[in-house]
């Protein structure tokens, strides 16, 4: 049994972990996309070793920013590392 632990969501996406009763931290993240007529998904049908996903830049920006804040990676990408504007600790988003 599991439950979704939301990281971020918008009108067309939901980024989340699935939490189980296992005490180990989740290692996978899931991305649900809606209204996908502008998206392209290709998979190598022969080897299944490659999947290609085409996403609009604006949508990917929202997902990437939410992930960076969730994982507290601002310093790794040269952004704020404390309570500055754009950090997870900032009250004004």
PDB file of N, CA, C and O in Angstrom, chain B, residues numbered from 101:
ATOM      1  N   UNK B 101       0.851  -1.174   0.000  1.00  0.00           N
ATOM      2  CA  UNK B 101       0.000   0.000   0.000  1.00  0.00           C
ATOM      3  C   UNK B 101       0.895   1.234   0.000  1.00  0.00           C
ATOM      4  O   UNK B 101       1.928   1.263   0.669  1.00  0.00           O
ATOM      5  N   UNK B 102       0.487   2.257  -0.760  1.00  0.00           N
ATOM      6  CA  UNK B 102       1.282   3.474  -0.830  1.00  0.00           C
ATOM      7  C   UNK B 102       0.358   4.683  -0.943  1.00  0.00           C
ATOM      8  O   UNK B 102      -0.841   4.559  -1.193  1.00  0.00           O
ATOM      9  N   UNK B 103       0.953   5.847  -0.751  1.00  0.00           N
ATOM     10  CA  UNK B 103       0.230   7.101  -0.900  1.00  0.00           C
ATOM     11  C   UNK B 103       1.124   8.086  -1.618  1.00  0.00           C
ATOM     12  O   UNK B 103       2.348   8.019  -1.508  1.00  0.00           O
ATOM     13  N   UNK B 104       0.517   8.999  -2.350  1.00  0.00           N
ATOM     14  CA  UNK B 104       1.277  10.010  -3.077  1.00  0.00           C
ATOM     15  C   UNK B 104       1.671  11.138  -2.137  1.00  0.00           C
ATOM     16  O   UNK B 104       0.844  11.651  -1.383  1.00  0.00           O
ATOM     17  N   UNK B 105       2.943  11.516  -2.190  1.00  0.00           N
ATOM     18  CA  UNK B 105       3.453  12.646  -1.431  1.00  0.00           C
ATOM     19  C   UNK B 105       3.840  13.717  -2.444  1.00  0.00           C
ATOM     20  O   UNK B 105       4.880  13.622  -3.095  1.00  0.00           O
ATOM     21  N   UNK B 106       3.005  14.724  -2.567  1.00  0.00           N
ATOM     22  CA  UNK B 106       3.165  15.727  -3.613  1.00  0.00           C
ATOM     23  C   UNK B 106       4.420  16.571  -3.413  1.00  0.00           C
ATOM     24  O   UNK B 106       4.715  17.008  -2.301  1.00  0.00           O
ATOM     25  N   UNK B 107       5.150  16.792  -4.494  1.00  0.00           N
ATOM     26  CA  UNK B 107       6.297  17.698  -4.518  1.00  0.00           C
ATOM     27  C   UNK B 107       5.861  19.019  -5.119  1.00  0.00           C
ATOM     28  O   UNK B 107       6.134  20.084  -4.566  1.00  0.00           O
ATOM     29  N   UNK B 108       5.182  18.945  -6.256  1.00  0.00           N
ATOM     30  CA  UNK B 108       4.677  20.142  -6.929  1.00  0.00           C
ATOM     31  C   UNK B 108       3.605  19.716  -7.918  1.00  0.00           C
ATOM     32  O   UNK B 108       3.589  18.580  -8.392  1.00  0.00           O
ATOM     33  N   UNK B 109       2.715  20.647  -8.220  1.00  0.00           N
ATOM     34  CA  UNK B 109       1.698  20.366  -9.223  1.00  0.00           C
ATOM     35  C   UNK B 109       1.284  21.658  -9.890  1.00  0.00           C
ATOM     36  O   UNK B 109       1.478  22.751  -9.357  1.00  0.00           O
ATOM     37  N   UNK B 110       0.723  21.510 -11.036  1.00  0.00           N
ATOM     38  CA  UNK B 110       0.213  22.636 -11.796  1.00  0.00           C
ATOM     39  C   UNK B 110      -1.009  22.171 -12.565  1.00  0.00           C
ATOM     40  O   UNK B 110      -1.488  21.056 -12.355  1.00  0.00           O
ATOM     41  N   UNK B 111      -1.516  23.012 -13.453  1.00  0.00           N
ATOM     42  CA  UNK B 111      -2.724  22.630 -14.190  1.00  0.00           C
ATOM     43  C   UNK B 111      -2.539  21.380 -15.049  1.00  0.00           C
ATOM     44  O   UNK B 111      -3.509  20.673 -15.324  1.00  0.00           O
ATOM     45  N   UNK B 112      -1.302  21.099 -15.477  1.00  0.00           N
ATOM     46  CA  UNK B 112      -1.085  19.975 -16.387  1.00  0.00           C
ATOM     47  C   UNK B 112      -0.084  18.946 -15.882  1.00  0.00           C
ATOM     48  O   UNK B 112       0.247  18.013 -16.613  1.00  0.00           O
ATOM     49  N   UNK B 113       0.415  19.087 -14.642  1.00  0.00           N
ATOM     50  CA  UNK B 113       1.390  18.119 -14.146  1.00  0.00           C
ATOM     51  C   UNK B 113       1.259  17.897 -12.646  1.00  0.00           C
ATOM     52  O   UNK B 113       0.728  18.734 -11.915  1.00  0.00           O
ATOM     53  N   UNK B 114       1.759  16.742 -12.208  1.00  0.00           N
ATOM     54  CA  UNK B 114       1.851  16.420 -10.787  1.00  0.00           C
ATOM     55  C   UNK B 114       3.149  15.654 -10.589  1.00  0.00           C
ATOM     56  O   UNK B 114       3.331  14.579 -11.162  1.00  0.00           O
ATOM     57  N   UNK B 115       4.052  16.198  -9.781  1.00  0.00           N
ATOM     58  CA  UNK B 115       5.337  15.596  -9.459  1.00  0.00           C
ATOM     59  C   UNK B 115       5.254  15.100  -8.021  1.00  0.00           C
ATOM     60  O   UNK B 115       4.932  15.871  -7.118  1.00  0.00           O
ATOM     61  N   UNK B 116       5.544  13.813  -7.800  1.00  0.00           N
ATOM     62  CA  UNK B 116       5.354  13.260  -6.461  1.00  0.00           C
ATOM     63  C   UNK B 116       6.234  12.045  -6.210  1.00  0.00           C
ATOM     64  O   UNK B 116       6.755  11.426  -7.139  1.00  0.00           O
ATOM     65  N   UNK B 117       6.387  11.718  -4.918  1.00  0.00           N
ATOM     66  CA  UNK B 117       6.969  10.459  -4.458  1.00  0.00           C
ATOM     67  C   UNK B 117       5.809   9.551  -4.093  1.00  0.00           C
ATOM     68  O   UNK B 117       4.724  10.026  -3.757  1.00  0.00           O
ATOM     69  N   UNK B 118       6.032   8.254  -4.157  1.00  0.00           N
ATOM     70  CA  UNK B 118       5.068   7.324  -3.594  1.00  0.00           C
ATOM     71  C   UNK B 118       5.646   6.815  -2.288  1.00  0.00           C
ATOM     72  O   UNK B 118       6.711   6.198  -2.264  1.00  0.00           O
ATOM     73  N   UNK B 119       4.940   7.077  -1.213  1.00  0.00           N
ATOM     74  CA  UNK B 119       5.397   6.646   0.107  1.00  0.00           C
ATOM     75  C   UNK B 119       4.701   5.342   0.485  1.00  0.00           C
ATOM     76  O   UNK B 119       3.490   5.190   0.329  1.00  0.00           O
ATOM     77  N   UNK B 120       5.497   4.420   0.982  1.00  0.00           N
ATOM     78  CA  UNK B 120       4.966   3.160   1.479  1.00  0.00           C
ATOM     79  C   UNK B 120       5.251   3.092   2.976  1.00  0.00           C
ATOM     80  O   UNK B 120       5.751   4.053   3.562  1.00  0.00           O
ATOM     81  N   UNK B 121       4.943   1.997   3.570  1.00  0.00           N
ATOM     82  CA  UNK B 121       5.224   1.835   4.985  1.00  0.00           C
ATOM     83  C   UNK B 121       6.656   1.390   5.230  1.00  0.00           C
ATOM     84  O   UNK B 121       7.026   1.075   6.361  1.00  0.00           O
ATOM     85  N   UNK B 122       7.453   1.364   4.189  1.00  0.00           N
ATOM     86  CA  UNK B 122       8.869   1.051   4.285  1.00  0.00           C
ATOM     87  C   UNK B 122       9.589   2.256   4.884  1.00  0.00           C
ATOM     88  O   UNK B 122       9.394   3.369   4.396  1.00  0.00           O
ATOM     89  N   UNK B 123      10.416   2.084   5.924  1.00  0.00           N
ATOM     90  CA  UNK B 123      11.075   3.228   6.564  1.00  0.00           C
ATOM     91  C   UNK B 123      12.165   3.870   5.704  1.00  0.00           C
ATOM     92  O   UNK B 123      12.659   4.944   6.046  1.00  0.00           O
ATOM     93  N   UNK B 124      12.547   3.238   4.603  1.00  0.00           N
ATOM     94  CA  UNK B 124      13.585   3.787   3.729  1.00  0.00           C
ATOM     95  C   UNK B 124      12.990   4.924   2.909  1.00  0.00           C
ATOM     96  O   UNK B 124      11.852   4.839   2.448  1.00  0.00           O
ATOM     97  N   UNK B 125      13.767   5.986   2.733  1.00  0.00           N
ATOM     98  CA  UNK B 125      13.318   7.126   1.928  1.00  0.00           C
ATOM     99  C   UNK B 125      13.010   6.684   0.503  1.00  0.00           C
ATOM    100  O   UNK B 125      13.687   5.795  -0.013  1.00  0.00           O
ATOM    101  N   UNK B 126      12.015   7.271  -0.146  1.00  0.00           N
ATOM    102  CA  UNK B 126      11.729   6.902  -1.534  1.00  0.00           C
ATOM    103  C   UNK B 126      12.879   7.325  -2.452  1.00  0.00           C
ATOM    104  O   UNK B 126      13.464   8.397  -2.291  1.00  0.00           O
ATOM    105  N   UNK B 127      13.182   6.468  -3.402  1.00  0.00           N
ATOM    106  CA  UNK B 127      14.263   6.764  -4.332  1.00  0.00           C
ATOM    107  C   UNK B 127      13.742   7.186  -5.697  1.00  0.00           C
ATOM    108  O   UNK B 127      14.497   7.724  -6.507  1.00  0.00           O
ATOM    109  N   UNK B 128      12.481   6.955  -5.960  1.00  0.00           N
ATOM    110  CA  UNK B 128      11.902   7.286  -7.255  1.00  0.00           C
ATOM    111  C   UNK B 128      10.945   8.461  -7.124  1.00  0.00           C
ATOM    112  O   UNK B 128      10.361   8.705  -6.068  1.00  0.00           O
ATOM    113  N   UNK B 129      10.808   9.164  -8.207  1.00  0.00           N
ATOM    114  CA  UNK B 129       9.853  10.256  -8.287  1.00  0.00           C
ATOM    115  C   UNK B 129       8.981   9.986  -9.509  1.00  0.00           C
ATOM    116  O   UNK B 129       9.435   9.395 -10.489  1.00  0.00           O
ATOM    117  N   UNK B 130       7.748  10.416  -9.440  1.00  0.00           N
ATOM    118  CA  UNK B 130       6.802  10.154 -10.518  1.00  0.00           C
ATOM    119  C   UNK B 130       6.295  11.483 -11.074  1.00  0.00           C
ATOM    120  O   UNK B 130       6.166  12.466 -10.344  1.00  0.00           O
ATOM    121  N   UNK B 131       6.018  11.497 -12.346  1.00  0.00           N
ATOM    122  CA  UNK B 131       5.509  12.688 -13.022  1.00  0.00           C
ATOM    123  C   UNK B 131       4.278  12.286 -13.817  1.00  0.00           C
ATOM    124  O   UNK B 131       4.376  11.529 -14.783  1.00  0.00           O
ATOM    125  N   UNK B 132       3.125  12.788 -13.414  1.00  0.00           N
ATOM    126  CA  UNK B 132       1.884  12.587 -14.160  1.00  0.00           C
ATOM    127  C   UNK B 132       1.645  13.830 -15.002  1.00  0.00           C
ATOM    128  O   UNK B 132       1.718  14.950 -14.498  1.00  0.00           O
ATOM    129  N   UNK B 133       1.359  13.634 -16.280  1.00  0.00           N
ATOM    130  CA  UNK B 133       1.097  14.742 -17.194  1.00  0.00           C
ATOM    131  C   UNK B 133      -0.319  14.625 -17.733  1.00  0.00           C
ATOM    132  O   UNK B 133      -0.777  13.532 -18.069  1.00  0.00           O
ATOM    133  N   UNK B 134      -1.010  15.757 -17.815  1.00  0.00           N
ATOM    134  CA  UNK B 134      -2.363  15.806 -18.363  1.00  0.00           C
ATOM    135  C   UNK B 134      -2.368  16.707 -19.583  1.00  0.00           C
ATOM    136  O   UNK B 134      -1.436  17.481 -19.799  1.00  0.00           O
ATOM    137  N   UNK B 135      -3.423  16.604 -20.379  1.00  0.00           N
ATOM    138  CA  UNK B 135      -3.535  17.408 -21.609  1.00  0.00           C
ATOM    139  C   UNK B 135      -2.251  17.288 -22.417  1.00  0.00           C
ATOM    140  O   UNK B 135      -1.584  18.287 -22.689  1.00  0.00           O
ATOM    141  N   UNK B 136      -1.913  16.085 -22.791  1.00  0.00           N
ATOM    142  CA  UNK B 136      -0.608  15.795 -23.377  1.00  0.00           C
ATOM    143  C   UNK B 136      -0.584  15.875 -24.903  1.00  0.00           C
ATOM    144  O   UNK B 136       0.316  15.313 -25.527  1.00  0.00           O
ATOM    145  N   UNK B 137      -1.546  16.558 -25.515  1.00  0.00           N
ATOM    146  CA  UNK B 137      -1.534  16.598 -26.972  1.00  0.00           C
ATOM    147  C   UNK B 137      -0.293  17.288 -27.527  1.00  0.00           C
ATOM    148  O   UNK B 137       0.061  17.041 -28.680  1.00  0.00           O
ATOM    149  N   UNK B 138       0.385  18.144 -26.759  1.00  0.00           N
ATOM    150  CA  UNK B 138       1.603  18.801 -27.220  1.00  0.00           C
ATOM    151  C   UNK B 138       2.868  18.032 -26.892  1.00  0.00           C
ATOM    152  O   UNK B 138       3.966  18.487 -27.211  1.00  0.00           O
ATOM    153  N   UNK B 139       2.733  16.869 -26.259  1.00  0.00           N
ATOM    154  CA  UNK B 139       3.899  16.089 -25.842  1.00  0.00           C
ATOM    155  C   UNK B 139       4.158  14.956 -26.823  1.00  0.00           C
ATOM    156  O   UNK B 139       3.251  14.473 -27.500  1.00  0.00           O
ATOM    157  N   UNK B 140       5.410  14.550 -26.880  1.00  0.00           N
ATOM    158  CA  UNK B 140       5.801  13.429 -27.719  1.00  0.00           C
ATOM    159  C   UNK B 140       6.587  12.445 -26.869  1.00  0.00           C
ATOM    160  O   UNK B 140       7.534  12.826 -26.181  1.00  0.00           O
ATOM    161  N   UNK B 141       6.195  11.185 -26.917  1.00  0.00           N
ATOM    162  CA  UNK B 141       6.924  10.133 -26.213  1.00  0.00           C
ATOM    163  C   UNK B 141       7.304   9.079 -27.250  1.00  0.00           C
ATOM    164  O   UNK B 141       6.450   8.550 -27.962  1.00  0.00           O
ATOM    165  N   UNK B 142       8.592   8.788 -27.320  1.00  0.00           N
ATOM    166  CA  UNK B 142       9.084   7.758 -28.228  1.00  0.00           C
ATOM    167  C   UNK B 142       9.897   6.761 -27.415  1.00  0.00           C
ATOM    168  O   UNK B 142      10.671   7.149 -26.540  1.00  0.00           O
ATOM    169  N   UNK B 143       9.720   5.493 -27.702  1.00  0.00           N
ATOM    170  CA  UNK B 143      10.518   4.469 -27.030  1.00  0.00           C
ATOM    171  C   UNK B 143      11.086   3.543 -28.091  1.00  0.00           C
ATOM    172  O   UNK B 143      10.408   3.180 -29.052  1.00  0.00           O
ATOM    173  N   UNK B 144      12.342   3.169 -27.898  1.00  0.00           N
ATOM    174  CA  UNK B 144      12.978   2.212 -28.780  1.00  0.00           C
ATOM    175  C   UNK B 144      12.296   0.865 -28.562  1.00  0.00           C
ATOM    176  O   UNK B 144      12.504   0.214 -27.539  1.00  0.00           O
ATOM    177  N   UNK B 145      11.491   0.459 -29.519  1.00  0.00           N
ATOM    178  CA  UNK B 145      10.703  -0.768 -29.362  1.00  0.00           C
ATOM    179  C   UNK B 145      11.557  -2.031 -29.409  1.00  0.00           C
ATOM    180  O   UNK B 145      11.125  -3.085 -28.943  1.00  0.00           O
ATOM    181  N   UNK B 146      12.744  -1.938 -29.956  1.00  0.00           N
ATOM    182  CA  UNK B 146      13.586  -3.117 -30.086  1.00  0.00           C
ATOM    183  C   UNK B 146      14.313  -3.435 -28.774  1.00  0.00           C
ATOM    184  O   UNK B 146      14.225  -4.553 -28.267  1.00  0.00           O
ATOM    185  N   UNK B 147      15.026  -2.452 -28.233  1.00  0.00           N
ATOM    186  CA  UNK B 147      15.834  -2.710 -27.039  1.00  0.00           C
ATOM    187  C   UNK B 147      15.188  -2.211 -25.753  1.00  0.00           C
ATOM    188  O   UNK B 147      15.541  -2.675 -24.669  1.00  0.00           O
ATOM    189  N   UNK B 148      14.260  -1.288 -25.854  1.00  0.00           N
ATOM    190  CA  UNK B 148      13.612  -0.668 -24.679  1.00  0.00           C
ATOM    191  C   UNK B 148      14.624   0.051 -23.781  1.00  0.00           C
ATOM    192  O   UNK B 148      14.352   0.294 -22.605  1.00  0.00           O
ATOM    193  N   UNK B 149      15.783   0.388 -24.334  1.00  0.00           N
ATOM    194  CA  UNK B 149      16.821   1.035 -23.540  1.00  0.00           C
ATOM    195  C   UNK B 149      16.784   2.552 -23.657  1.00  0.00           C
ATOM    196  O   UNK B 149      17.535   3.241 -22.968  1.00  0.00           O
ATOM    197  N   UNK B 150      15.935   3.073 -24.505  1.00  0.00           N
ATOM    198  CA  UNK B 150      15.904   4.524 -24.704  1.00  0.00           C
ATOM    199  C   UNK B 150      14.461   4.987 -24.828  1.00  0.00           C
ATOM    200  O   UNK B 150      13.662   4.412 -25.568  1.00  0.00           O
ATOM    201  N   UNK B 151      14.152   6.039 -24.083  1.00  0.00           N
ATOM    202  CA  UNK B 151      12.854   6.690 -24.183  1.00  0.00           C
ATOM    203  C   UNK B 151      13.099   8.173 -24.358  1.00  0.00           C
ATOM    204  O   UNK B 151      13.949   8.749 -23.679  1.00  0.00           O
ATOM    205  N   UNK B 152      12.377   8.783 -25.243  1.00  0.00           N
ATOM    206  CA  UNK B 152      12.519  10.211 -25.529  1.00  0.00           C
ATOM    207  C   UNK B 152      11.187  10.888 -25.238  1.00  0.00           C
ATOM    208  O   UNK B 152      10.135  10.418 -25.671  1.00  0.00           O
ATOM    209  N   UNK B 153      11.240  11.988 -24.505  1.00  0.00           N
ATOM    210  CA  UNK B 153      10.040  12.732 -24.129  1.00  0.00           C
ATOM    211  C   UNK B 153      10.217  14.177 -24.546  1.00  0.00           C
ATOM    212  O   UNK B 153      11.189  14.827 -24.162  1.00  0.00           O
ATOM    213  N   UNK B 154       9.290  14.673 -25.323  1.00  0.00           N
ATOM    214  CA  UNK B 154       9.300  16.078 -25.734  1.00  0.00           C
ATOM    215  C   UNK B 154       8.276  16.820 -24.890  1.00  0.00           C
ATOM    216  O   UNK B 154       7.095  16.475 -24.875  1.00  0.00           O
ATOM    217  N   UNK B 155       8.754  17.858 -24.178  1.00  0.00           N
ATOM    218  CA  UNK B 155       7.924  18.630 -23.242  1.00  0.00           C
ATOM    219  C   UNK B 155       8.080  20.103 -23.585  1.00  0.00           C
ATOM    220  O   UNK B 155       9.193  20.529 -23.895  1.00  0.00           O
ATOM    221  N   UNK B 156       7.023  20.900 -23.546  1.00  0.00           N
ATOM    222  CA  UNK B 156       7.171  22.346 -23.759  1.00  0.00           C
ATOM    223  C   UNK B 156       8.105  22.960 -22.707  1.00  0.00           C
ATOM    224  O   UNK B 156       8.064  22.570 -21.540  1.00  0.00           O
ATOM    225  N   UNK B 157       8.930  23.900 -23.110  1.00  0.00           N
ATOM    226  CA  UNK B 157       9.924  24.511 -22.221  1.00  0.00           C
ATOM    227  C   UNK B 157       9.294  25.095 -20.965  1.00  0.00           C
ATOM    228  O   UNK B 157       9.835  24.929 -19.871  1.00  0.00           O
ATOM    229  N   UNK B 158       8.163  25.773 -21.102  1.00  0.00           N
ATOM    230  CA  UNK B 158       7.533  26.411 -19.950  1.00  0.00           C
ATOM    231  C   UNK B 158       7.127  25.379 -18.903  1.00  0.00           C
ATOM    232  O   UNK B 158       7.285  25.614 -17.705  1.00  0.00           O
ATOM    233  N   UNK B 159       6.610  24.247 -19.345  1.00  0.00           N
ATOM    234  CA  UNK B 159       6.212  23.189 -18.421  1.00  0.00           C
ATOM    235  C   UNK B 159       7.439  22.583 -17.750  1.00  0.00           C
ATOM    236  O   UNK B 159       7.434  22.345 -16.542  1.00  0.00           O
ATOM    237  N   UNK B 160       8.490  22.332 -18.527  1.00  0.00           N
ATOM    238  CA  UNK B 160       9.699  21.751 -17.947  1.00  0.00           C
ATOM    239  C   UNK B 160      10.334  22.715 -16.955  1.00  0.00           C
ATOM    240  O   UNK B 160      10.869  22.277 -15.936  1.00  0.00           O
ATOM    241  N   UNK B 161      10.288  24.024 -17.228  1.00  0.00           N
ATOM    242  CA  UNK B 161      10.807  25.018 -16.281  1.00  0.00           C
ATOM    243  C   UNK B 161      10.098  24.905 -14.934  1.00  0.00           C
ATOM    244  O   UNK B 161      10.748  24.917 -13.889  1.00  0.00           O
ATOM    245  N   UNK B 162       8.774  24.797 -14.952  1.00  0.00           N
ATOM    246  CA  UNK B 162       8.013  24.680 -13.710  1.00  0.00           C
ATOM    247  C   UNK B 162       8.407  23.428 -12.937  1.00  0.00           C
ATOM    248  O   UNK B 162       8.583  23.470 -11.720  1.00  0.00           O
ATOM    249  N   UNK B 163       8.545  22.316 -13.651  1.00  0.00           N
ATOM    250  CA  UNK B 163       8.902  21.052 -13.011  1.00  0.00           C
ATOM    251  C   UNK B 163      10.317  21.125 -12.455  1.00  0.00           C
ATOM    252  O   UNK B 163      10.561  20.698 -11.326  1.00  0.00           O
ATOM    253  N   UNK B 164      11.249  21.659 -13.232  1.00  0.00           N
ATOM    254  CA  UNK B 164      12.653  21.736 -12.802  1.00  0.00           C
ATOM    255  C   UNK B 164      12.810  22.629 -11.574  1.00  0.00           C
ATOM    256  O   UNK B 164      13.521  22.268 -10.637  1.00  0.00           O
ATOM    257  N   UNK B 165      12.165  23.771 -11.567  1.00  0.00           N
ATOM    258  CA  UNK B 165      12.261  24.689 -10.423  1.00  0.00           C
ATOM    259  C   UNK B 165      11.680  24.037  -9.174  1.00  0.00           C
ATOM    260  O   UNK B 165      12.258  24.138  -8.092  1.00  0.00           O
ATOM    261  N   UNK B 166      10.540  23.370  -9.322  1.00  0.00           N
ATOM    262  CA  UNK B 166       9.934  22.678  -8.166  1.00  0.00           C
ATOM    263  C   UNK B 166      10.866  21.596  -7.642  1.00  0.00           C
ATOM    264  O   UNK B 166      10.984  21.429  -6.428  1.00  0.00           O
ATOM    265  N   UNK B 167      11.525  20.863  -8.520  1.00  0.00           N
ATOM    266  CA  UNK B 167      12.429  19.794  -8.095  1.00  0.00           C
ATOM    267  C   UNK B 167      13.654  20.363  -7.383  1.00  0.00           C
ATOM    268  O   UNK B 167      14.081  19.831  -6.358  1.00  0.00           O
ATOM    269  N   UNK B 168      14.218  21.437  -7.921  1.00  0.00           N
ATOM    270  CA  UNK B 168      15.393  22.065  -7.304  1.00  0.00           C
ATOM    271  C   UNK B 168      15.054  22.563  -5.906  1.00  0.00           C
ATOM    272  O   UNK B 168      15.846  22.390  -4.980  1.00  0.00           O
ATOM    273  N   UNK B 169      13.892  23.176  -5.746  1.00  0.00           N
ATOM    274  CA  UNK B 169      13.478  23.639  -4.418  1.00  0.00           C
ATOM    275  C   UNK B 169      13.233  22.463  -3.475  1.00  0.00           C
ATOM    276  O   UNK B 169      13.655  22.491  -2.319  1.00  0.00           O
ATOM    277  N   UNK B 170      12.558  21.441  -3.969  1.00  0.00           N
ATOM    278  CA  UNK B 170      12.247  20.271  -3.129  1.00  0.00           C
ATOM    279  C   UNK B 170      13.518  19.594  -2.624  1.00  0.00           C
ATOM    280  O   UNK B 170      13.581  19.193  -1.462  1.00  0.00           O
ATOM    281  N   UNK B 171      14.513  19.464  -3.468  1.00  0.00           N
ATOM    282  CA  UNK B 171      15.762  18.794  -3.107  1.00  0.00           C
ATOM    283  C   UNK B 171      16.791  19.745  -2.509  1.00  0.00           C
ATOM    284  O   UNK B 171      17.883  19.322  -2.130  1.00  0.00           O
ATOM    285  N   UNK B 172      16.442  21.041  -2.421  1.00  0.00           N
ATOM    286  CA  UNK B 172      17.326  22.071  -1.867  1.00  0.00           C
ATOM    287  C   UNK B 172      18.667  22.108  -2.608  1.00  0.00           C
ATOM    288  O   UNK B 172      19.738  22.053  -2.005  1.00  0.00           O
ATOM    289  N   UNK B 173      18.567  22.202  -3.928  1.00  0.00           N
ATOM    290  CA  UNK B 173      19.749  22.180  -4.804  1.00  0.00           C
ATOM    291  C   UNK B 173      20.118  23.561  -5.337  1.00  0.00           C
ATOM    292  O   UNK B 173      20.905  23.661  -6.278  1.00  0.00           O
ATOM    293  N   UNK B 174      19.568  24.625  -4.757  1.00  0.00           N
ATOM    294  CA  UNK B 174      19.827  25.959  -5.285  1.00  0.00           C
ATOM    295  C   UNK B 174      21.317  26.267  -5.354  1.00  0.00           C
ATOM    296  O   UNK B 174      21.782  26.826  -6.347  1.00  0.00           O
ATOM    297  N   UNK B 175      22.066  25.915  -4.325  1.00  0.00           N
ATOM    298  CA  UNK B 175      23.503  26.180  -4.311  1.00  0.00           C
ATOM    299  C   UNK B 175      24.229  25.435  -5.419  1.00  0.00           C
ATOM    300  O   UNK B 175      25.224  25.929  -5.948  1.00  0.00           O
ATOM    301  N   UNK B 176      23.747  24.262  -5.772  1.00  0.00           N
ATOM    302  CA  UNK B 176      24.382  23.464  -6.826  1.00  0.00           C
ATOM    303  C   UNK B 176      24.210  24.098  -8.191  1.00  0.00           C
ATOM    304  O   UNK B 176      25.008  23.844  -9.094  1.00  0.00           O
ATOM    305  N   UNK B 177      23.182  24.918  -8.361  1.00  0.00           N
ATOM    306  CA  UNK B 177      22.956  25.566  -9.655  1.00  0.00           C
ATOM    307  C   UNK B 177      23.229  27.067  -9.587  1.00  0.00           C
ATOM    308  O   UNK B 177      22.850  27.813 -10.490  1.00  0.00           O
ATOM    309  N   UNK B 178      23.888  27.508  -8.510  1.00  0.00           N
ATOM    310  CA  UNK B 178      24.280  28.903  -8.393  1.00  0.00           C
ATOM    311  C   UNK B 178      23.190  29.826  -7.905  1.00  0.00           C
ATOM    312  O   UNK B 178      23.286  31.039  -8.090  1.00  0.00           O
ATOM    313  N   UNK B 179      22.163  29.291  -7.290  1.00  0.00           N
ATOM    314  CA  UNK B 179      21.065  30.112  -6.802  1.00  0.00           C
ATOM    315  C   UNK B 179      21.178  30.390  -5.319  1.00  0.00           C
ATOM    316  O   UNK B 179      22.210  30.113  -4.708  1.00  0.00           O
ATOM    317  N   UNK B 180      20.115  30.939  -4.731  1.00  0.00           N
ATOM    318  CA  UNK B 180      20.130  31.257  -3.305  1.00  0.00           C
ATOM    319  C   UNK B 180      20.222  29.989  -2.466  1.00  0.00           C
ATOM    320  O   UNK B 180      19.700  28.938  -2.840  1.00  0.00           O
ATOM    321  N   UNK B 181      20.893  30.109  -1.328  1.00  0.00           N
ATOM    322  CA  UNK B 181      21.080  28.937  -0.474  1.00  0.00           C
ATOM    323  C   UNK B 181      20.451  29.108   0.898  1.00  0.00           C
ATOM    324  O   UNK B 181      20.461  28.168   1.692  1.00  0.00           O
ATOM    325  N   UNK B 182      19.916  30.254   1.195  1.00  0.00           N
ATOM    326  CA  UNK B 182      19.281  30.480   2.494  1.00  0.00           C
ATOM    327  C   UNK B 182      17.837  30.868   2.310  1.00  0.00           C
ATOM    328  O   UNK B 182      17.116  30.250   1.526  1.00  0.00           O
ATOM    329  N   UNK B 183      17.405  31.897   3.034  1.00  0.00           N
ATOM    330  CA  UNK B 183      16.024  32.356   2.953  1.00  0.00           C
ATOM    331  C   UNK B 183      15.807  33.376   1.854  1.00  0.00           C
ATOM    332  O   UNK B 183      14.809  34.096   1.876  1.00  0.00           O
ATOM    333  N   UNK B 184      16.723  33.459   0.885  1.00  0.00           N
ATOM    334  CA  UNK B 184      16.604  34.439  -0.177  1.00  0.00           C
ATOM    335  C   UNK B 184      15.418  34.130  -1.085  1.00  0.00           C
ATOM    336  O   UNK B 184      14.844  33.042  -1.031  1.00  0.00           O
ATOM    337  N   UNK B 185      15.067  35.090  -1.908  1.00  0.00           N
ATOM    338  CA  UNK B 185      13.999  34.932  -2.883  1.00  0.00           C
ATOM    339  C   UNK B 185      14.308  33.725  -3.762  1.00  0.00           C
ATOM    340  O   UNK B 185      15.404  33.629  -4.315  1.00  0.00           O
ATOM    341  N   UNK B 186      13.370  32.818  -3.895  1.00  0.00           N
ATOM    342  CA  UNK B 186      13.541  31.639  -4.748  1.00  0.00           C
ATOM    343  C   UNK B 186      13.935  30.392  -3.988  1.00  0.00           C
ATOM    344  O   UNK B 186      13.923  29.300  -4.557  1.00  0.00           O
ATOM    345  N   UNK B 187      14.285  30.520  -2.716  1.00  0.00           N
ATOM    346  CA  UNK B 187      14.664  29.328  -1.960  1.00  0.00           C
ATOM    347  C   UNK B 187      13.421  28.728  -1.302  1.00  0.00           C
ATOM    348  O   UNK B 187      12.408  29.414  -1.169  1.00  0.00           O
ATOM    349  N   UNK B 188      13.479  27.463  -0.890  1.00  0.00           N
ATOM    350  CA  UNK B 188      12.320  26.863  -0.229  1.00  0.00           C
ATOM    351  C   UNK B 188      11.943  27.555   1.075  1.00  0.00           C
ATOM    352  O   UNK B 188      10.782  27.524   1.482  1.00  0.00           O
ATOM    353  N   UNK B 189      12.924  28.181   1.734  1.00  0.00           N
ATOM    354  CA  UNK B 189      12.660  28.854   3.008  1.00  0.00           C
ATOM    355  C   UNK B 189      12.010  30.218   2.832  1.00  0.00           C
ATOM    356  O   UNK B 189      11.500  30.780   3.801  1.00  0.00           O
ATOM    357  N   UNK B 190      12.015  30.763   1.624  1.00  0.00           N
ATOM    358  CA  UNK B 190      11.448  32.079   1.363  1.00  0.00           C
ATOM    359  C   UNK B 190       9.935  32.022   1.477  1.00  0.00           C
ATOM    360  O   UNK B 190       9.297  31.166   0.865  1.00  0.00           O
ATOM    361  N   UNK B 191       9.354  32.932   2.260  1.00  0.00           N
ATOM    362  CA  UNK B 191       7.904  32.970   2.435  1.00  0.00           C
ATOM    363  C   UNK B 191       7.195  33.548   1.231  1.00  0.00           C
ATOM    364  O   UNK B 191       5.989  33.354   1.078  1.00  0.00           O
ATOM    365  N   UNK B 192       7.908  34.248   0.379  1.00  0.00           N
ATOM    366  CA  UNK B 192       7.314  34.922  -0.766  1.00  0.00           C
ATOM    367  C   UNK B 192       7.702  34.186  -2.038  1.00  0.00           C
ATOM    368  O   UNK B 192       8.850  34.250  -2.477  1.00  0.00           O
ATOM    369  N   UNK B 193       6.742  33.488  -2.625  1.00  0.00           N
ATOM    370  CA  UNK B 193       7.055  32.699  -3.819  1.00  0.00           C
ATOM    371  C   UNK B 193       6.270  33.199  -5.006  1.00  0.00           C
ATOM    372  O   UNK B 193       6.400  32.657  -6.104  1.00  0.00           O
TER     373      UNK B 193
END
